[in-house]
Amino acid sequence: MFRGLGWQTCGPDGLAMGAAMNGAETLVKTLLASGVDTIFANPGTSEMHFVAALDRHPEMRCIL
């Protein structure tokens, strides 16, 4: 079940302060560190967290 974070202060990486980094966020940061700057995505329920993580990184271009 997805629970929204509500109104919280976000850090420079777009995550709520004190929030644990999830697998989707880790994947996006790893891809960026590896030089990947464009992702092709087909969003659905199983990719929701990944697409949300992509939205927090404007340096990653996401093509839907």
Rosetta constraint file for C-alpha pairs under 8 A:
AtomPair CA 5 CA 16 HARMONIC 7.70 0.50
AtomPair CA 8 CA 16 HARMONIC 6.06 0.50
AtomPair CA 8 CA 17 HARMONIC 7.41 0.50
AtomPair CA 9 CA 16 HARMONIC 5.78 0.50
AtomPair CA 9 CA 17 HARMONIC 5.96 0.50
AtomPair CA 10 CA 14 HARMONIC 5.45 0.50
AtomPair CA 10 CA 15 HARMONIC 5.32 0.50
AtomPair CA 10 CA 16 HARMONIC 4.21 0.50
AtomPair CA 10 CA 17 HARMONIC 5.29 0.50
AtomPair CA 11 CA 15 HARMONIC 5.71 0.50
AtomPair CA 11 CA 16 HARMONIC 6.13 0.50
AtomPair CA 11 CA 17 HARMONIC 5.54 0.50
AtomPair CA 13 CA 56 HARMONIC 7.16 0.50
AtomPair CA 13 CA 57 HARMONIC 7.66 0.50
AtomPair CA 14 CA 56 HARMONIC 5.52 0.50
AtomPair CA 14 CA 57 HARMONIC 7.84 0.50
AtomPair CA 15 CA 19 HARMONIC 6.37 0.50
AtomPair CA 15 CA 21 HARMONIC 7.73 0.50
AtomPair CA 21 CA 25 HARMONIC 6.02 0.50
AtomPair CA 21 CA 26 HARMONIC 6.67 0.50
AtomPair CA 22 CA 26 HARMONIC 6.31 0.50
AtomPair CA 23 CA 27 HARMONIC 6.07 0.50
AtomPair CA 24 CA 28 HARMONIC 6.30 0.50
AtomPair CA 24 CA 49 HARMONIC 5.96 0.50
AtomPair CA 24 CA 50 HARMONIC 4.65 0.50
AtomPair CA 24 CA 53 HARMONIC 6.11 0.50
AtomPair CA 25 CA 29 HARMONIC 6.24 0.50
AtomPair CA 25 CA 50 HARMONIC 7.03 0.50
AtomPair CA 25 CA 53 HARMONIC 5.27 0.50
AtomPair CA 25 CA 54 HARMONIC 7.89 0.50
AtomPair CA 26 CA 30 HARMONIC 6.08 0.50
AtomPair CA 27 CA 31 HARMONIC 6.12 0.50
AtomPair CA 28 CA 32 HARMONIC 6.19 0.50
AtomPair CA 28 CA 50 HARMONIC 7.74 0.50
AtomPair CA 28 CA 53 HARMONIC 6.82 0.50
AtomPair CA 28 CA 54 HARMONIC 6.62 0.50
AtomPair CA 29 CA 33 HARMONIC 6.09 0.50
AtomPair CA 30 CA 34 HARMONIC 6.18 0.50
AtomPair CA 31 CA 35 HARMONIC 6.50 0.50
AtomPair CA 31 CA 36 HARMONIC 5.27 0.50
AtomPair CA 31 CA 37 HARMONIC 7.76 0.50
AtomPair CA 32 CA 36 HARMONIC 5.14 0.50
AtomPair CA 32 CA 37 HARMONIC 6.31 0.50
AtomPair CA 32 CA 60 HARMONIC 7.21 0.50
AtomPair CA 36 CA 60 HARMONIC 7.65 0.50
AtomPair CA 37 CA 59 HARMONIC 6.75 0.50
AtomPair CA 37 CA 60 HARMONIC 4.78 0.50
AtomPair CA 37 CA 61 HARMONIC 5.92 0.50
AtomPair CA 38 CA 60 HARMONIC 5.74 0.50
AtomPair CA 38 CA 61 HARMONIC 4.54 0.50
AtomPair CA 38 CA 62 HARMONIC 5.84 0.50
AtomPair CA 38 CA 63 HARMONIC 7.41 0.50
AtomPair CA 39 CA 60 HARMONIC 7.32 0.50
AtomPair CA 39 CA 61 HARMONIC 6.17 0.50
AtomPair CA 39 CA 62 HARMONIC 4.88 0.50
AtomPair CA 39 CA 63 HARMONIC 6.12 0.50
AtomPair CA 40 CA 62 HARMONIC 5.92 0.50
AtomPair CA 40 CA 63 HARMONIC 4.79 0.50
AtomPair CA 40 CA 64 HARMONIC 6.04 0.50
AtomPair CA 41 CA 51 HARMONIC 7.76 0.50
AtomPair CA 41 CA 62 HARMONIC 6.73 0.50
AtomPair CA 41 CA 63 HARMONIC 6.06 0.50
AtomPair CA 41 CA 64 HARMONIC 5.03 0.50
AtomPair CA 42 CA 64 HARMONIC 5.87 0.50
AtomPair CA 43 CA 47 HARMONIC 5.58 0.50
AtomPair CA 43 CA 48 HARMONIC 6.58 0.50
AtomPair CA 43 CA 51 HARMONIC 6.85 0.50
AtomPair CA 43 CA 64 HARMONIC 7.36 0.50
AtomPair CA 44 CA 48 HARMONIC 6.26 0.50
AtomPair CA 47 CA 51 HARMONIC 6.16 0.50
AtomPair CA 48 CA 52 HARMONIC 6.13 0.50
AtomPair CA 49 CA 53 HARMONIC 6.11 0.50
AtomPair CA 50 CA 54 HARMONIC 6.25 0.50
AtomPair CA 51 CA 55 HARMONIC 6.31 0.50
AtomPair CA 52 CA 56 HARMONIC 6.66 0.50
AtomPair CA 53 CA 57 HARMONIC 6.94 0.50
AtomPair CA 54 CA 58 HARMONIC 7.52 0.50
AtomPair CA 54 CA 60 HARMONIC 6.61 0.50
AtomPair CA 54 CA 62 HARMONIC 6.99 0.50
